[in-house]
Every structure is written in C-alpha cells, then in structure tokens.
Amino acid sequence: MYIEITEKAYTMLLKQSSTLKRNNLALMYDYDGCGCVVSGVIHLVEIIEPTERFVQGTTNIDTIPIWYEKQYEWVYDERMVVDFVDASNSYRLKSDNQIFNSRMKFITKI
C-alpha cells in the first residue's frame, strides 16, 4: 500500500511530536465499541517499534517509516492520502474512492 503524506500533514505531525523523526507512524484500526469490525475508526499513532502484526507501507516521506496492521489490510485502498484540515484541526485519511476518516486523531503513546 502506498501512503502519501501531504506537506501540510507532515508539518503538523512534526509540530505535534518532537520524537516522531526517530520513531514510526502507524495507521491503526480501532473497532472497540463500534459493535462490528467493519464499523471501525482509523487513527494515526506514533509507535517506537512495530511488531510482527504490522506491514510497512511505502510513502513519499523518507524520514518517517509508516506501518499498518496486516489483519486490517482489507480496509484500505491501494493508494491512500493523509492530509491535515485546518478547519477541523485534524487529519484526513482518504483515497480516490472515499474518505476513510475526515477527523483522524494523531496519538502519541510515547
């Protein structure tokens, strides 16, 4: 999967985390409390070390590796875009076919 991170999203990620450049970024699928696995929500999460449950995506940003959980690969399209939206002060995950999350959170667990 190819994950494009727009310049605006990249700038905001670095503003929100001073440790991101030495860690990793992951798209994490959360369906707790949603009632069904197909009703989940995707978040951006800063992680230190990906585990075996992750697959590395390709991206246009070479300074931050990006990962996604392989068991939820079916959720995503082959080409995804992470952008930042000023009006909602949040990230947006989209593809050419749909918007996956228009108010995506960035979570730093570190």
C-alpha positions in Angstrom: 0.0 0.0 0.0 1.2 3.5 -0.9 0.5 6.2 1.8 1.1 9.8 0.7 1.6 12.3 3.5 0.9 15.8 2.3 3.3 18.6 3.2 0.8 20.2 5.5 0.2 16.9 7.3 3.9 16.3 7.6 4.5 19.7 9.1 1.7 19.3 11.6 2.9 15.8 12.6 6.4 17.2 13.4 4.9 20.1 15.3 2.8 17.7 17.5 5.6 15.3 18.2 9.3 16.1 18.7 10.1 12.4 18.8 8.4 11.3 15.6 11.5 11.5 13.4 13.2 8.8 15.4 10.1 6.6 15.8 7.5 5.2 13.4 4.0 6.2 12.3 1.2 3.6 12.1 -2.3 3.6 10.8 -4.3 1.7 13.5 -7.8 0.3 13.0 -9.9 0.6 16.2 -13.3 -1.0 16.4 -13.8 -1.2 20.1 -17.3 0.0 21.0 -18.3 0.1 17.3 -20.3 -3.1 17.5 -18.8 -4.6 14.3 -15.3 -4.9 12.9 -16.4 -3.2 9.6 -17.5 -0.1 11.5 -14.0 0.8 12.9 -12.2 4.0 13.0 -8.6 4.6 11.8 -6.1 6.6 13.8 -2.5 7.8 13.3 -0.4 6.5 16.1 3.3 7.2 16.9 5.0 3.9 17.8 8.5 3.1 18.8 9.0 -0.3 17.3 6.5 -2.1 15.0 5.6 -5.7 16.0 5.1 -8.6 13.7 1.4 -7.6 13.3 2.5 -4.6 11.1 3.4 -4.3 7.5 5.4 -1.4 6.2 3.8 0.8 3.6 5.6 2.8 1.0 5.4 6.6 1.3 6.6 9.9 -0.1 8.2 10.8 3.2 11.6 9.1 3.7 12.2 10.3 7.2 9.3 8.5 9.0 8.5 4.9 8.3 4.8 4.2 8.1 3.1 0.9 9.0 -0.4 -0.6 9.1 -1.8 -3.7 10.7 -1.8 -6.6 8.2 -5.0 -8.1 9.6 -6.9 -5.0 8.5 -5.3 -4.6 5.1 -8.7 -5.3 3.6 -10.0 -1.9 5.0 -7.7 0.3 2.9 -7.4 1.1 -0.8 -4.1 0.5 -2.6 -3.2 4.3 -2.6 -4.1 6.4 0.5 -3.5 10.1 1.4 -3.0 11.6 4.8 -3.8 15.3 4.9 -4.3 18.0 7.5 -7.5 20.1 7.6 -7.2 23.4 9.3 -11.0 23.9 9.7 -11.3 20.8 11.9 -7.8 20.9 13.3 -7.4 17.2 12.4 -6.1 14.8 9.9 -8.0 13.3 7.0 -7.4 9.8 5.5 -8.7 9.4 2.0 -8.2 7.6 -1.3 -9.5 8.4 -4.8 -12.6 6.3 -3.9 -13.6 7.5 -0.4 -12.8 9.4 2.8 -11.9 6.8 5.5 -11.7 9.3 8.4 -12.3 13.0 8.0 -11.3 13.8 11.6 -8.5 11.4 12.2 -6.6 11.7 15.5 -2.8 11.6 15.9 -2.0 9.7 19.1 1.5 9.8 20.6 1.8 6.9 23.0 5.3 7.7 24.0 
